[in-house]
Amino acid sequence: MRIEVTIAKTTPLPPGAMEALGSELTRRIGKHYPDSENHVLVRYAGSNNLSVMGGAREDKERISEILQETWESADDWFCASE
């Protein structure tokens, strides 16, 4: 599967957050889809969006849930370096 998360340019994130989010999503998605090679891309764009290519509708729904859980638990896995 190819997973692309876009974050609105108007959403300020600390340095390193995009890379950390991509790594954490890759780790969490890999737990649920261990037999598939997942490519996760996180980037800035005009709006927030989630695209899942190569997966079923149920896969997109589950990945959306994983993304929400990951975002909500950022305090647990992201350490901003200053």
N, C-alpha and C positions, 0 to 999 in steps of 0.2 A: 504494500500500500504506500501511497505517497500522500502525506498529510501536510497541508500548508495552513498556518495560522497567520493571519494578518492583524496587526494592531494599528489603530488609527494614529496618525502622526501627531494628533493633538493630545495623545495620552503620554504624559511624561513618565519615563521609567528611569531608574537609576542605572549608572554605567554597569554593563555586564548582565543586565537583567534578561535581555533577549537571548543571549547565549545560554544562560542558566535555565531559562524556561525551555528552550529547545532540548537541552540535555535531560532535564527532569521529565519532560513529556516522552522522550524517546525511551527512557528507563521504565516509566509507568505503562506506556502502551506495550512495550516488549513483554511485560508480565502477563498481559491479557492475550497477546498475539505472538507467542514465542516462536511459532513455526513460520512466520512470515518476515520478510525483510522490510522493515519500516523506514521510510525516509521522512524525517520531520524537518520542516523549514518554518522558521519564525521570522517575520520581517515586518517593517513598517509599510503602511499603505494608506489609502484614503479613508478606510473604515475598518472596523473589526469584522473578521470573517473566518470561517473554518471551512476548508475544502478537503474532502477525503476522496482520492482517486484510486480506483482498484478495489473498492470495498463495497459491501452491500449496505442498504439503508440502515440496517441494524448496527453495522459497524460504525457508521457515522454518528448514530445516536449514542453509542457507547463511548466513542472517542470524545464526543462533545461533553459527556459526563466526566470523563477523565480530565479533560481540559478545565472544566469548572472546578473540580476537586483540587487540581494542581494550583490553579490561580488562587483559590481560597486558602490554601495551606502554604502560601509563599513564605510566611514567617518561619516555617519549619525547615525549608530547604534553601532559601536564598539569603546570602550574607553579602550585603553591599560593601564593596571595598572603596574606601575614600582616599 
